[in-house]
């Protein structure tokens, strides 16, 4: 979501005294630079420092550490805007510590050390990897052009495509695997029946081009009767 849209949500929830939990899992996949505001005197990846905002981060996507099960939160340490006392962010953090103290298991030490190493490597390495996905992103978007509607492709590594009316997304996905050797996720598994979800980050560029060609052929032939 664009920065200024998120800012509007932040201000609206603040006005009504509502907590805002911000999921920043895909913060690095900002293909169109919608969240980059450096030119306006702000950081490239803003994290809203408001006492009612809880920012959630994960190493799974941005740092390619899926399976390590490591993440972190960021809360504001601002004092209360009402009486200057303890702010909502600090109070929420203290309550979270109470919960953590009663949990018998936690992220393994090895995973935590790997996560610290990822942070030390910095964003430059991460952004280089994200840029390497651009070839796959473009060919998958082109392959899905025959579909009626496409969403995504600029805020994560997924693209959703709407199938013609009457096409069962699960049957369509099965046929793609059996006849064209391409695996996609049926949209009904994601709350979007009648759609498919395609991920373009699992293959090297050349393999992704081959998969995109197969996907386009499958889309054209399997939807031609609708």
C-alpha positions as CSV (number, residue, x, y, z in Angstrom):
1,X,0.0,0.0,0.0
2,X,1.3,3.5,-0.8
3,X,2.9,5.5,2.1
4,X,0.4,8.3,2.0
5,X,-2.5,5.8,2.1
6,X,-1.0,4.2,5.2
7,X,-0.4,7.6,6.7
8,X,-4.1,8.4,6.3
9,X,-5.1,5.1,8.0
10,X,-2.7,5.9,10.8
11,X,-4.2,9.3,11.3
12,X,-7.7,8.0,11.1
13,X,-7.2,5.2,13.7
14,X,-5.4,7.7,16.0
15,X,-8.4,10.1,15.8
16,X,-10.8,7.3,16.9
17,X,-8.4,5.8,19.5
18,X,-8.1,2.4,17.6
19,X,-5.1,0.2,17.6
20,X,-3.4,-0.2,14.2
21,X,-1.4,-3.4,13.6
22,X,0.8,-2.9,10.6
23,X,2.0,-6.0,8.8
24,X,5.4,-5.1,7.2
25,X,6.3,-8.6,6.0
26,X,6.8,-7.5,2.4
27,X,8.4,-4.1,3.1
28,X,11.2,-4.7,0.6
29,X,9.0,-5.7,-2.3
30,X,8.1,-2.1,-3.2
31,X,8.5,-2.5,-6.9
32,X,7.0,0.9,-7.9
33,X,8.6,2.8,-5.0
34,X,5.2,3.7,-3.5
35,X,6.6,3.5,0.0
36,X,9.9,5.3,-0.8
37,X,9.7,8.9,0.4
38,X,13.3,9.8,0.5
39,X,12.7,12.6,-2.0
40,X,10.3,14.2,0.5
41,X,12.8,14.2,3.3
42,X,11.7,10.9,4.9
43,X,13.2,7.4,5.1
44,X,12.9,4.9,2.3
45,X,11.1,2.5,4.5
46,X,9.0,4.4,7.0
47,X,7.9,2.8,10.2
48,X,5.1,4.9,11.8
49,X,6.2,6.1,15.2
50,X,2.7,6.6,16.8
51,X,1.8,5.2,20.2
52,X,-1.3,3.3,18.8
53,X,0.7,1.6,16.0
54,X,2.2,-1.9,16.4
55,X,4.6,-2.7,13.5
56,X,5.2,-6.4,12.8
57,X,8.2,-7.5,10.8
58,X,9.3,-11.0,9.6
59,X,12.6,-12.4,8.2
60,X,10.8,-15.0,6.2
61,X,10.2,-13.0,3.0
62,X,12.5,-10.0,3.1
63,X,15.5,-12.0,4.1
64,X,14.6,-15.3,2.5
65,X,14.6,-17.0,5.9
66,X,11.3,-18.9,5.7
67,X,11.4,-21.8,8.2
68,X,13.6,-20.0,10.7
69,X,10.5,-18.6,12.3
70,X,12.0,-15.2,13.4
71,X,10.3,-11.9,13.5
72,X,10.1,-8.8,15.6
73,X,7.8,-5.9,16.5
74,X,8.4,-2.2,16.7
75,X,6.3,0.1,19.0
76,X,6.5,3.8,19.8
77,X,8.2,4.8,23.0
78,X,6.4,8.2,22.9
79,X,4.8,9.4,26.1
80,X,1.1,9.6,26.3
81,X,-0.4,12.4,24.2
82,X,-3.0,13.0,27.0
83,X,-1.1,13.4,30.2
84,X,2.6,12.9,29.2
85,X,2.7,9.6,31.1
86,X,3.4,6.1,29.8
87,X,2.4,5.9,26.2
88,X,0.2,3.2,24.6
89,X,3.2,1.6,22.8
90,X,5.2,1.2,26.0
91,X,2.2,-0.2,27.9
92,X,1.5,-2.7,25.1
93,X,5.1,-3.8,25.1
94,X,5.0,-4.4,28.9
95,X,1.9,-6.5,28.5
96,X,3.6,-8.5,25.7
97,X,6.5,-9.3,28.1
98,X,4.0,-10.8,30.6
99,X,2.8,-13.2,27.9
100,X,6.3,-14.1,26.7
101,X,7.3,-14.9,30.3
102,X,4.6,-17.7,30.4
103,X,5.6,-19.4,27.1
104,X,7.9,-22.4,27.6
105,X,9.3,-22.4,24.1
106,X,10.9,-19.7,21.9
107,X,12.7,-19.2,18.6
108,X,15.9,-21.3,18.6
109,X,19.2,-19.6,19.4
110,X,20.5,-20.6,15.9
111,X,17.6,-18.8,14.2
112,X,18.1,-15.7,16.3
113,X,21.8,-15.6,15.4
114,X,21.0,-16.0,11.7
115,X,18.5,-13.2,12.0
116,X,21.1,-10.9,13.6
117,X,23.5,-11.8,10.7
118,X,20.8,-10.8,8.2
119,X,20.4,-7.4,9.8
120,X,24.1,-6.9,9.8
121,X,24.2,-7.7,6.1
122,X,21.8,-4.9,5.6
123,X,19.2,-3.8,3.0
124,X,21.6,-3.5,0.1
125,X,22.0,-7.3,-0.1
126,X,18.2,-7.7,0.3
127,X,17.4,-5.2,-2.4
128,X,19.8,-6.8,-4.8
129,X,18.0,-10.1,-4.4
130,X,14.6,-8.4,-4.9
131,X,15.8,-6.8,-8.1
132,X,16.8,-10.2,-9.4
133,X,13.1,-11.2,-9.4
134,X,12.2,-8.5,-11.9
135,X,12.6,-10.8,-14.9
136,X,10.3,-13.3,-13.5
137,X,7.8,-10.7,-12.4
138,X,7.5,-9.3,-15.9
139,X,7.2,-12.6,-17.7
140,X,4.5,-13.9,-15.3
141,X,2.5,-10.7,-15.7
142,X,2.8,-11.0,-19.5
143,X,1.7,-14.6,-19.3
144,X,-1.4,-13.7,-17.3
145,X,-2.5,-10.9,-19.6
146,X,-5.2,-13.0,-21.4
147,X,-7.1,-13.2,-18.1
148,X,-9.9,-10.7,-17.4
149,X,-8.3,-9.1,-14.3
150,X,-4.9,-9.2,-12.6
151,X,-4.0,-7.8,-9.2
152,X,-0.7,-7.8,-7.4
153,X,2.9,-8.0,-8.6
154,X,4.1,-4.8,-7.0
155,X,3.9,-5.3,-3.3
156,X,4.9,-9.0,-2.8
157,X,6.0,-11.9,-5.1
158,X,2.5,-13.0,-5.9
159,X,0.1,-12.2,-8.8
160,X,-3.7,-13.0,-8.7
161,X,-5.6,-13.6,-11.9
162,X,-9.3,-13.9,-12.4
163,X,-10.5,-16.9,-14.4
164,X,-13.5,-16.7,-16.8
165,X,-16.9,-17.3,-15.1
166,X,-17.7,-21.0,-14.9
167,X,-14.0,-22.1,-14.5
168,X,-13.4,-24.0,-11.3
169,X,-10.1,-22.7,-9.9
170,X,-9.1,-26.0,-8.3
171,X,-9.8,-28.0,-11.5
172,X,-7.9,-25.4,-13.5
173,X,-4.9,-25.6,-11.1
174,X,-4.9,-29.4,-11.4
175,X,-5.0,-29.3,-15.2
176,X,-2.1,-26.9,-15.3
177,X,0.0,-29.3,-13.3
178,X,-1.0,-32.4,-15.2
179,X,-0.9,-31.0,-18.8
180,X,1.6,-28.1,-18.6
181,X,3.8,-28.9,-15.7
182,X,3.1,-25.6,-13.9
183,X,1.9,-25.3,-10.3
184,X,-0.3,-22.4,-9.1
185,X,-2.5,-22.0,-6.0
186,X,-6.3,-22.1,-6.5
187,X,-7.8,-18.7,-5.4
188,X,-10.4,-20.5,-3.3
189,X,-7.5,-21.5,-0.9
190,X,-6.8,-17.7,-0.4
191,X,-10.4,-16.5,-0.2
192,X,-10.7,-15.7,-3.9
193,X,-12.7,-18.5,-5.6
194,X,-12.5,-18.3,-9.4
195,X,-9.0,-16.9,-9.3
196,X,-5.4,-18.3,-9.3
197,X,-2.4,-17.2,-7.4
198,X,1.0,-17.3,-9.1
199,X,4.4,-16.9,-7.3
200,X,7.3,-15.7,-9.4
201,X,10.1,-15.9,-6.8
202,X,10.7,-19.7,-6.7
203,X,12.7,-20.1,-9.9
204,X,15.8,-18.6,-11.5
205,X,15.0,-16.2,-14.4
206,X,15.5,-18.6,-17.2
207,X,13.4,-21.3,-15.6
208,X,10.7,-18.7,-14.8
209,X,10.6,-17.7,-18.5
210,X,9.9,-21.4,-19.4
211,X,7.2,-21.6,-16.7
212,X,5.6,-18.4,-17.9
213,X,5.4,-19.7,-21.4
214,X,3.8,-22.9,-20.2
215,X,1.4,-20.9,-18.0
216,X,0.3,-18.7,-20.9
217,X,-0.3,-21.7,-23.1
218,X,-2.3,-23.3,-20.4
219,X,-4.4,-20.2,-19.7
220,X,-5.2,-19.8,-23.4
221,X,-6.2,-23.4,-24.0
222,X,-7.9,-24.2,-20.8
223,X,-10.1,-21.0,-20.9
224,X,-10.8,-21.1,-24.6
225,X,-14.2,-22.7,-24.2
226,X,-15.5,-20.1,-21.8
